[in-house]
Amino acid sequence: MNLPQTYDAKSNPSITKPEQCGKVCLGDCSCTAYSISISLDTGNQSCITWSGDLVDLRSYSNEGLDLYGRRKAKQD
């Protein structure tokens, strides 16, 4: 995936594993998606979380990053 625009994103540079990043997202009720981003300048990884609508998403077949989205719980 091409990651969404970053104006609604929060960076957590100390978190570098998807499992940890997912826990951060689940702990924030406004979080709608998360990913591990790789800096083009340094090659360092960091957790990025988004809130609100995901804008400018593009799917690539052979490249890009994994984007994990949250679903709302089913209400009975």
N, C-alpha and C positions, 0 to 999 in steps of 0.2 A: 504494500500500500504506500501511496504518497500520504504522509501524515497531514492532518487537518491544519488549517491556519492556526497560528499560535497565540492570537490575542486572548483566547480563553484558556490558555494552557498554564500549568504550574510545573516548574522544573524541580526535581529532587536529585541533585547530582550525587548524593551519597548513596543512593539506591541504584543498583546496577543489574538486578535479577528480576525477571518478569513476575515471579511468585511474590516477591517483596513489594513490587510496584502494584500488583493486584490488591494486596492487603491495604495499601495506602488508599487506593481508589475506593475499596469497599468501606473504608472508615470515613469517607467523605460523601454525605448523601447527595451533594450536588455533582459528583463526578459521573461523567457519562462514558468515558473511555480512557484507556491508558496504553502506553507503549514504552519500550526501551529505545531511546534515540542514540545515535552515534554521531559525535561531532566530526564534521568534515575537516576541521582545523587540527584537532588533537587526537582524534580516534577514541576519545573517552566516551563511555556509555553513561546515560543517566535516565532516570524515570521521568516521564512526562505524563501529566494527567490533564484532562479537559473537562470543562463543565459547559453546559448549554449545548447548542446545536453544533454538529460537526460539519464544517464548511470546507469545500474544495477537496473532497476525497477522490482519489483515483486509484484504481486497481491495476497492478502490473503483473504479468504472468511470470516473469523471470527475475524480478528485482524488487526492491522496496523493503519496508519493515512491517513487522506484525503489529496490528492494531487490535486491541481487545476492547469490545464494547460491553456495557452493562445493560441488562434488560430489567424492566420493572417487574416486581413480584406480581403474581396473579392474585387478584382480589376476588374472594368468594362472596 
